[in-house]
Amino acid sequence: MAGLGEGLKPIGRMKTPGWLVPPDLNLLLDLSRTATHHIRRCLADPRPDTGELTAHRMPDYKPDTPSAGSPRPMPRASGSHGGDSSASLLGKNFERRYTFFLSSTYSDLREERQVATSEILRAGHFPVGMEAFPATDDRGWQIIQQRVDDSDYYILIIGGRYGSIEDTTGFSWTEREYDYARSRGIPVLAFVRKKSYIPGDHVDTGLRSDKLAAFLEKITSSHLYKEWTTADSLRAEIVAAIHHRVRQDESANHTRGWIRYTAALDALAERTSHLQAAQELSDDDRIAKLKHC
């Protein structure tokens, strides 16, 4: 009889220390299916693997193919994004966390960015901002693309400024981030400040004012958005939006977010233990065990 470990595939590289991105759970499932098929082969079970594991599969995904010279994108679900901050795999529910990319102009919205960051952390998720990575060249833009690719949601905060204009594109860095996030299919949570509440010294004029108006038209005509007045009202809107959107998206059983890979590996070890235990059962009991584990 062949050894149980023969033919098993490696689990693969973890995305961050301590956390495993759900698309990589397909690697765990592949390993689990391989183990199931291998045990059946060792026990001379003639039945093919006809998909008894379907109930435990996460939805399939199709990784995007990067163009030459572009940053390698993170595997992304082909279906819906994002009910209870948990992912189901191998009969277990795992606590799930999400990454939120925070995009806005900086000098006029420092307090508001801090509010957003605090509420993302308070909800138990991961905020990502580019304050420490000024996009002054192509390398800076590649870093931004990588951070957006690794994010599950994109939060856009708009005030009265368009921001600095990038020479080669004619767009602000904020608008470029927004366009890129949309091109990657990342859900956008947009918050637009009411004009009457924008301080006079935080309002662009001339060309930047015109570009801001066009940017706002793009945002408001593309998807839902929330208006805000003060930092406190923005806080309330962000809290509600994160809670509502995450719960709504998770009901679709998507493959976004992060879970602790140690928990996933423990679940896989438990499943493998059940499969191995099936070797000690009678033929009828063994088939039932393999069918339901």
N, C-alpha and C positions, 0 to 999 in steps of 0.2 A: 504493500500500500504506500502510495506516495506520501511524503510529509505534508502536514497541513500548511506549513508556511510557504511551500513551493508555489510559484506563480503569482504570489500576492504583489501588488504594485505599491510603490512608496507613496506616502501621504502627501508629500510635497512641501513647499516652502510656506511658512506662515507669514501673513502680511505685516503684522506688528507684534512686538513682544507681548505675549499674553492674550492676544486677540486674533480671531480667525474670521475673515470675511466670508459671509454665507456662500457666495459662488464657489469657494474652495470646499464647501461641504460636499459638492459633487464628487470631489476626490475621495472623501471619506465613503460616500455611497458607492463609488466605483470599487473601492477596496472591499466594502461589505458585500457587494454583489459577487465580486471575484471569490471571496471566502465562501459564500454560499454555494456557488457553482463548484468550487474545488472540493468541498465536503461531500457534495452529492456524487461527484466523480469518484472520490475515494471510497464511498460506500456502495458503489455500483448502482446508484439510483439512476435509471434510464430516463427519467423525466427531464426535459430541457428546462432551463430557467425561463419561465413564461411570464415573469413579471410580478411575482407575489410581493415584491418589495415596493410596488407602486405607491402604496399608502404612505410610505416614509420618504418618498422622493421630494426634493425641492423642485420648483419649476425649472425647466431647462433654460440655459442662457446661451447667447451667441457672442463670444468676445469680439470686439471690434478689431479690425486689422489696422495698425497704425501706418501712416505713410512714412516714407523714408525721412529720417531726421527728426520725426516728431516723437514726443514722449510716449512710452508704452502705456496704454490705458489699462485701468483695472477692469477685470471681467465684469460685465454689466448684464443685468437681467433683460430679457427680450420682452417681458410682459410688464405688468403693473409694478409700480414702486410701492414700497412701504407698507391685532386689535389690542394686544395686551403687552406689547414690547417683548414678545417671545418668538422664538423660531422652533418649529417642530421638526425633529429628525430622529430616526431610530427609536421612535416611540417616546421621546423625551421632549420637554419644552425647555428652551434655553432663554435666559434673559438677553435681550438685544439692546445694543446701543447704536446711535447714529452720529455721523459726522455732518456738521453744518458749516458750509462755507459762507463767511460773512463779507458782503461786498457793499461799499459805499465810498463817497469821498471821505477824507479823513479829518482835515483841520476843522471843519465846521460841524462834524458829527462825532467827536471824540466821546462825549458823554453817552450818546445814543449807542455807539458801538460797545461801550463798556456795559451798558444795560443789556444789550443783546447777548453778549458773552456770558454775563452773570446768569441770565435765565436759561441759556443752553446748558451751562454747567449744573444749575440747580435741578434741571430736568434729568440729569444723569448722562448727558450726551457730550460730544466732543466739538468744541468750536474751532474753526480754522480761520485765521486772518492773515493778511499779507503785510502787516505793518513792518515786520522785520525783513521783508523781502521786496524792496522797492523795485518796480518793474522798469528799469532804466535801459534795458537792452534785450536782445533776443533770449539770452539765458534767463533773465528775469521772467519773461513771458512763458518760457518753458516750465519754470517752477510753478507759476500760477496755473498753467494747464494741468500739471501733475496734481496739484492740490485740489483743483476742481474735479478731476477724474476720480480722486480718492474720496470725494464727498458724496453723501446720500441726499442732501438737500442744499439748496442755494438760497440764502437770505439776502434780499436787496433792500437797502434803506436809501430813500431819496429825499433830499432837502432842497435847498435853493441853489446849489452849485452843481455844475456839470463835471468839473474836475479838469486836470491837465490833459491836453490833447496830444496823442501820440503822433509823431510826424509822418510816419509811413502810411498809417491807416486813416488818419483824420478823425479818429474816435477817441473818447476818453478811455482810460484803463477800466473804469467801472462798466462802461457799455461793452467793451470787449469781453470782460469777464461774463457779463450777462449773456451776450450772444453765444459765447462758447458753452456756457452751462446749458443753454437751451438746445444747442446743436448736439450735446451729449445726452439729451433726454433726462436731465436732472430736474426734479420738481423745484419750482421757483415759488418762494414766499416773499411777496413784494409789499413794501410799506412806503407810502408816499405821503409826505407832509403837506397839510393844508397850507395854501399860500399865505393866508392871513396870519399864520403863526410863525412864519419864517422871519428871523431878525433881518433888518435892512442891510447889515454888514455881511450877511451870509447869502447874498443874492448875486448871481452872475449877471453881467450885462453884455451887450454886443453879440459877437459870434457864439460865445459859450452859452448865452441865454437862448439863442435860436436852436442850438444843438440840444440843450436840455429839453426844450419844448418838443422837439422831434423824438427824443428818447422817451419822454413821458407818453407821447402818443403811441409809440411802439409798445410800451409796457401795458398801458391801460386798454389797448385794443387786442392784446394777445391773451390775457388771462385775468383772473380775479386778483384784486389787490385790496389792501386795507389802508385807510387814511389815518394819520396820527397828528397830534397837535403838540404835545409836550413829551419829555422823556418818560414820564410816568404813564401817559396814555400809550406810548410805544411799548412799554414793558407789558402792559395788559394785553395788547394786541399780539405780541410775540408769544406770550405764554399760551393764549388761546389757540393761536395758529399752530404752534408746535404740537400741542395736545391733540387737536382735531385732525391735523393732517397725518400724524403718525398713526393714530388709531384707525383712520380711514384707510390708509395704505396697507397697514398690516392685515386688515381683514381680507386683502387679496392674496395673502400668503406669498409675498414677494421674496426675493433673495437679497434684499439690501440689508445694510447694517452690519454689526459686528457681534460676535459672541466669543466667550472665552474658549480657546481651543482645548484647554485641559478638560473642560466639561464635555466637549464633543468627543475627545479621545476616550474619556471614561465611559461614555455611552457606547462607543464602538467596541471597547473592550468587553463590556457587559454583553453586547449582542454576540460577539465572537464566542464568548464563554457559553452562551446558550446553544450556539451552533455546534460547538465541540461536544457539549453534553448530549446532543442528539445522537452521537455515535454509540452511546451506551444503551439506547432504547431499542425496543422491538421495531420491526419494519413499520407496522401501522402507526405506532406512537412516534417513530422517528419522522415519518412523512408529515404527521400533524404538527410536530414541533417545528420542523423546517418551514412549514407553511405559515405559521403564525408568529415566529420570532422576528 
